[in-house]
Amino acid sequence: MFFSANRTGPTFLLTAVLAASPSIAMSTLLFESNNLDRTFNVGGNQGIISFFEVDQRTNLTSFSIEFDLSENADVNFVIYDVDQGPNSNSGTLLYQGEKSFADDGLTFKQSDALSLFLETGKTYGLGLTTNISTRVSYYFSQGGKEENGIRSLEENQNLTGFSFPEFNSSGSIEIRTQIFGNQDAQEETPPTVSVPEPGTLAMFSLGLIGLGVLRRKKSS
């Protein structure tokens, strides 16, 4: 968008609008799973998610999973609100986004940008489905990992279906995941407007009256 502004009103208006706009929080890497170089194979038209608990409200802006495609393919990234916790066989699908990737080996592959608030005290499942066979990195140890108020549960659900994934069976691993976002996305406090004190208003009124008297004398 281009702006043509004069030196008077429009320039001032543009400056005021920019100054009043809330600051945009930068997206950072908030969580990354540990790496033990373990992998397993997921069949075509299947997928997997792993579970995370959130202790600090987080605006999730994207996430990555480390996996290897057997050929160039589309990947369907998914996020679930796991209603009854990690042992539940169902969840509410909050997000899914399809993205194409080349067969570039075992690498982190990132979802498209998004904006989804993860609420404190809830369990979420982050994962993927593909329509071809996939080799996925995973991590397992007792206790999981906690970083920036995000804790892995080392629980997972296997998925069936590509475009409309459904929960299938559960396991006890964490797929290697990166979570990007910010945790300072609080509502901005509206700018305060300074209101003149009554004494200032009275002096200003007297000044206006004085100007009126001078004008009358000059005109007479």
C-alpha positions in Angstrom: 0.0 0.0 0.0 1.3 3.4 -0.9 0.6 6.7 0.8 0.8 10.2 -0.6 0.9 12.6 2.2 1.1 16.4 2.4 3.0 18.2 5.1 -0.2 19.0 7.0 -3.2 16.9 8.0 -2.6 13.6 6.2 0.9 13.2 7.4 -0.1 13.9 11.0 -3.0 11.5 10.7 -0.8 8.7 9.3 1.7 9.2 12.1 -1.0 9.1 14.7 -2.4 5.9 13.4 0.9 4.1 13.3 1.8 5.3 16.8 -1.5 4.1 18.2 -1.3 0.6 16.6 -0.4 -2.2 19.0 3.1 -3.7 18.8 3.3 -7.0 17.0 5.0 -9.7 19.1 7.8 -11.6 17.4 7.4 -15.4 16.8 10.2 -17.5 18.4 11.1 -21.1 18.9 9.4 -22.0 22.2 9.8 -25.7 22.4 11.9 -28.4 20.7 11.8 -32.1 21.5 15.0 -33.9 22.4 16.7 -36.0 19.8 17.7 -39.7 20.2 17.9 -40.5 16.4 15.1 -43.0 16.6 12.6 -43.4 13.8 9.6 -45.5 12.8 7.6 -45.9 9.7 4.0 -44.6 9.2 2.0 -46.1 6.3 0.2 -44.2 3.6 -3.0 -42.5 4.4 -2.1 -42.5 8.0 -0.5 -40.2 10.5 0.4 -39.5 14.1 0.1 -36.8 16.8 1.8 -36.3 20.1 0.4 -34.5 23.1 1.5 -31.4 25.0 0.2 -29.6 28.1 0.4 -25.8 28.3 1.1 -24.0 31.6 1.3 -20.5 30.0 -1.1 -19.1 27.5 0.6 -19.3 24.1 -0.1 -17.9 20.7 1.0 -20.7 18.4 2.2 -19.3 15.0 3.5 -22.5 13.4 5.0 -25.9 14.2 7.5 -28.3 12.7 7.8 -32.1 12.8 10.9 -34.0 11.8 10.1 -36.7 9.2 11.2 -38.2 5.9 8.9 -38.6 2.9 9.4 -41.6 0.6 8.7 -39.2 -2.3 7.4 -35.7 -3.0 4.0 -35.4 -1.4 1.4 -33.3 0.4 1.4 -33.2 4.2 -1.7 -32.4 6.2 -0.7 -30.7 9.5 -3.3 -31.0 12.3 -3.9 -29.6 15.8 -6.4 -31.2 18.2 -7.8 -30.1 21.5 -7.8 -33.4 23.4 -11.0 -33.1 25.3 -10.5 -35.8 27.9 -6.7 -35.7 28.2 -4.0 -37.9 26.5 -5.8 -41.2 27.2 -8.9 -40.1 25.3 -9.7 -41.7 22.0 -11.2 -38.5 20.6 -10.4 -34.8 20.2 -11.7 -31.6 18.6 -9.9 -30.7 15.4 -8.8 -27.0 15.8 -6.6 -26.7 12.7 -5.5 -28.5 9.6 -3.4 -27.2 6.7 -2.1 -28.9 3.7 1.4 -28.2 2.4 3.6 -29.7 -0.3 7.2 -30.9 0.4 10.0 -32.4 -1.6 11.7 -35.6 -0.6 14.7 -34.0 1.2 15.5 -36.6 3.8 14.9 -36.6 7.5 14.4 -32.9 8.3 12.1 -30.6 10.2 9.2 -29.6 7.9 7.1 -26.6 9.0 3.5 -25.9 8.8 2.1 -22.7 7.2 1.8 -19.6 9.4 -1.2 -19.6 11.7 -2.5 -18.0 14.9 -4.0 -20.2 17.5 -4.1 -19.6 21.2 -3.2 -22.5 23.4 -4.9 -22.1 26.7 -3.4 -22.8 30.1 -4.2 -26.2 31.7 -5.3 -27.9 28.4 -3.9 -30.8 26.4 -3.2 -30.4 22.7 -2.2 -32.8 20.0 0.1 -31.7 17.2 0.8 -33.9 14.3 0.4 -34.8 10.6 -1.1 -37.2 8.1 0.3 -38.1 4.6 -1.0 -40.2 1.8 2.4 -42.0 1.3 4.7 -43.9 3.7 6.7 -41.6 6.0 9.6 -42.1 8.4 9.1 -40.1 11.6 11.6 -39.2 14.4 10.5 -39.9 17.9 11.7 -39.6 21.5 10.9 -41.6 24.6 11.9 -41.3 28.2 10.1 -41.0 31.5 8.8 -37.6 32.4 8.8 -35.8 29.0 10.3 -32.3 28.5 9.2 -28.9 29.8 10.3 -25.7 28.0 8.7 -22.2 28.2 5.6 -23.6 29.9 5.0 -26.3 27.3 5.4 -29.9 28.4 5.5 -33.0 26.3 3.5 -35.9 27.6 5.2 -38.7 25.6 1.8 -40.0 24.6 0.5 -40.2 21.1 -2.4 -41.1 18.9 -2.2 -42.8 15.6 -4.4 -41.4 12.9 -6.2 -42.8 9.9 -7.3 -40.7 6.9 -5.6 -37.9 5.1 -8.1 -35.1 4.5 -10.3 -36.1 7.5 -8.0 -37.8 10.0 -9.5 -39.8 12.9 -8.1 -41.2 16.1 -7.1 -44.8 15.8 -4.8 -46.3 18.5 -2.6 -44.8 21.2 1.0 -45.2 22.1 3.7 -43.8 24.5 6.1 -41.8 22.4 6.7 -38.1 21.4 7.3 -37.3 17.8 10.1 -34.8 17.4 8.4 -31.4 17.3 9.2 -27.7 17.2 6.7 -25.2 18.4 6.9 -21.5 17.4 4.9 -18.6 18.8 4.9 -15.9 21.4 3.7 -15.7 25.0 3.5 -11.9 25.4 0.5 -11.3 23.3 -1.4 -9.5 26.0 -4.1 -7.0 25.1 -2.6 -3.6 24.7 -3.6 -0.9 27.2 -5.4 1.9 25.4 -3.4 5.1 25.3 -4.3 7.6 28.0 -5.6 11.0 27.0 -4.5 13.9 29.2 -7.4 16.0 30.4 -6.7 19.6 31.4 -7.3 20.4 35.1 -10.2 22.7 36.0 -7.7 25.5 36.8 -6.1 25.3 33.3 -9.5 25.4 31.7 -10.5 28.5 33.7 -7.3 30.3 32.6 -7.9 29.3 29.0 -11.4 30.7 29.2 -10.2 34.0 30.7 -7.7 34.3 27.9 -10.5 33.9 25.3 -12.5 36.6 27.1 -9.5 39.0 27.1 -9.1 38.5 23.3 -12.8 39.3 22.8 -12.4 42.6 24.8 -9.4 43.7 22.8 -11.2 43.1 19.6 -14.2 45.2 20.7 -11.9 48.1 21.7 -10.2 48.0 18.3 -13.4 47.9 16.4 -14.8 50.9 18.5 
